[in-house]
Amino acid sequence: MLEIGEAHYIGSVCEFTRTDDKGSSRIADAGHSGIEAEVKVTGAGQGIASWTDPRSKTRQW
């Protein structure tokens, strides 16, 4: 599930991928809508999150 604020983006099966050995990861809609979210760990207890919604053609931070 991916919800941002009060907006619901993914409510079905997601594909989960670890992107490094520090705990960073990405989820993507298994329905191939192109919606995905990523958390990049930048330090102990810190990270940067972003998401992409191709319907709006923007990358959000």
Residue, then its C-alpha position, 0 to 999 in steps of 0.5 A: m500500500l502507498e498512501i501520501g497525505e490522504a491520497h491513495y496510490i497503490g492498494s494492491v500487490c507491490e514489488f519490493t526491491r532492496t537497493d543497497d545494503k544500508g536499508s534503502s528500498r523501492i516499492a512499485d505497483a505490481g499492476h505496472s501503473g508506473i507508480e513507485a516510491e523509494v527510500k534512500v538511507t543517508g545515515a543512521g536513522q536518516g533518509i530521503a523519500s521520493w515517489t513517482d506518479p507517471r499520471s502527473k509526470t512529476r517526481q515528488w519529494 
